[in-house]
Structures are given as structure tokens and as C-alpha cells.
Amino acid sequence: MTTGTNADDPLSTPSTDEVLATLAEALKDLDSVVRSFEHADAELASICARVVTAVPGADAAGVTVLRDGTAVTAASTEAFVLAIDAAQYEQQEGPCVDAAVTRDIVRADRAQAAERWPSFARAIERVDVTSFLSAPITAGEDYVGALNLYGHHGHDFDTVDEQALRVYVRAAQSVLSADERAQQAARRVEGYAAAMESRAAIEQAKGALMIALGVTADKAFDLLLWRSQTTNVKVRDLAEQFVTDLATLDTAPGAFADELGKVLMTVHQRVLEQ
């Protein structure tokens, strides 16, 4: 990289100071992106747009994330990024893959790419990209994705570009970590809601047994547990079906207890039929 910019040459390379100044300007609103309440993919797309602005020679950016063990492109600034990423995923080689394996930034030009990843290079031979820069995104010890930059003719990424990219990697990492925490919280809420629904059904089933059979709460639960163990059906499922079946019973005096006993002995059959 040269030490200055020729004002008369639009293709001249920016100096380090100019790169850092551009980076500082681009970072002004990056914190607001990370703190926003948008969907994670929308935030990642915003980060991609900003890193292209901040890094000279970066004509496009994309974020690869692992979802259920499969690499997918969660955000990109140009359509050709999808083709490049798809080639990496299919060939299992390329800058993004190497970044994941080495847990370090990977930088290469087109000639280096052909030497290091021949299958990948052949797969993208019609794509107008000559420089690659990929940085892994990690959460603790786990690899969760990569932030990838691609450039057309006229610029090869260098160490200054690497340092700029690291800033945006941290932002992407924050977004993905926050998204994972949000998903975990949602799963916990769903679990709590399901547990409360299950408990309500069990309590209703116990109450019906207590009234009809004149037994204690503990004895009523023991009856449900006995049928669960005998039929290999969860207590929760038995209780939910049992409560549903109560609406069909004959409530005439003297008949309810007999009907309820029959339902208790056969409720597992209706659970298994579902």
C-alpha cells in the first residue's frame, strides 16, 4: 500500500491514515446497528454494507453462519457473493472454509486462490473477483460463521484491511451471540409454557379422580403414574387426554365413577392413536 493518494489518479491506493479515517467515519453508527432490535440477518446485512464502505477495495461482503451444522449465507451486499459462497460450501474449500479451520483471517488473490483451492477456483472462474479476505466469527470456543470480503480488479487486501475487518467481525459476533441468547430465551419460555400447561392438565386429572373415587391427591397422582408406567405413555399425555375424555362421560349419579374408571384404564389407547 502506498503512503499517499494521488488526487489525479482515481485508482491510486489510499494511505493508512486515510483508511483509518474512513474506518472511524464508518464506525460512528455501528454501535447503533449492534444495539438495534432488528432481526439478526438484517443487522448482519447492515454490517456488510458498512464494512464495504470502510475497507478500500472491498466491492462486496457476506456473512456465513452455521445453522444446524450447515453453512449458509445470512447476508450479502451483491448477488455474486452467493455464487462464491455456494462454491465454497459445495467444494468444501476456499477462504471462508480455511478461516473456519484455522480460526484466523485468510487473505488471497486470484492466483493464490487457484493454487490453494483449485476446485473452488475452477467453480468461480466466470465470477469477476480477484481478491478474498475472510475472518472467522467465534463464540467462545465455537466457530459460528465468517465475515467475507471480495474485491474486483485493482486492489489486493493487506494487513490494514485485516485490522479494519476485525472491528466488524466483533460487531457480527455480538449480533450472532445476542441472537443465540434470544433464541435460547424463547425456547425456555416455550418450555415453561408447556410445563405449565402440562401441570394444569395433571392437576385437573387428579381433581377428577379425587372427587369420583374419594382418594387423596397423592393417591390420584399414583393412579396416573401407575397407568403411565404400565402403558409406557407419559403422565402429561395421559392427563391431557384424560381431561379431554371427561367431557364425554355420563355424569349421572352412580355412573360417573364407573365411567371414569373405564376411561382411566383405556386413555393410553387414545393417546397412541394420535
Buried (B, 14 or more C-beta within 10 A) or exposed (E): BEEEBEEEEEEEBBBBEEBBEBBEEBBEEBEEBBEEEEEBBBBBBBBBBBBBBBBBBBBBBBBBBBEEEEBBBBBBBBEBBEBBBBBBBEBEBBBBBBBBEEEEBBBBBBEBBBEBBEEBBEBBEEBEBBBBBBBBBBEEEEBBBBBBBBBBEEBBBBEBBBBBBEBBBBBBBBBBBBBBEEEEEEEEEEEEEEEEEBEEBBBBBBEBBBEBBEBEEEEBBBBBEEBBEEBEBEBBBBBBBBBEBBEEBEEEEEEBBEBBBEBBEEBBEBBEEE
